[in-house]
Amino acid sequence: MIKGKTTTTTVAGKKYKVWSDFIARGTFAENEAGEVKQISFSGYIKNDLTVRKAIQSAFQLDTFRK
């Protein structure tokens, strides 16, 4: 795994670490409990709103608002 820069964002009151993996060619997110899910499968996303929407979808949260 070759990671890009790790950033943090908040979705539904929970903090998530977000990074891109250059080997898997996707973007990943990790919640506070340590669960990692791939949120983008065919490229990289970095726009905050797009990242939060993808986290909401991957982790099946009710909302993506800060």
N, C-alpha and C positions, 0 to 999 in steps of 0.2 A: 504494500500500500504506500503510495506516494501522495501525501496530503498537501493541499494548498493551505492558505492562511485560515485559521480557525476564528470564527466570529461567534458572537452570542446574540440571541434574540429572545423575546418573550412572546409566548402565545398562550392565551387563556390563563394568564397569571403564572405560568411555569416557564422556567428558563431552559433554552435549548442551545447546544453547541452545534454549529454548522460548518462544514468544510467540503471541499471538492477533492475527489480522488482521481488522479490522473491515469491510473492503471484501469480502474473500473469505468472511467469516463462518465462520472455522475456526481451528484451532490448528496451528502449524507447529513443526518441530524441525530443528535443524541440527547435524550431527556435527562432529568436530574437523577433518575433511578438507574441510569447506565444503559438503557435500551437504545440500540442504534437501528435506524431504518434509512433506506435509500429513498430520497425524496425526488430525485431527478435521474432518469435512466439513460437519456440520450443527449448528454451535454451538461453544461454547468449553469446554475442560476445564482444570481447574487443580488438582484433587486429585492429590497426588504419585504415589500408586499407580496411578491411572488414566492419568496422563501416561506413567509408565514402561512400563506394559503396552502403550499405544498406540505408543510408540517401538519397543518390542520387536517388535511386529507389523509396523510400517511398514518398519523396517530389517532385518527377518528375522533377529533375534538369537536365540541359544539360551536366554537367560535375561533376566529383568528385575530381578533382585536387585541391591542396592547392593554 
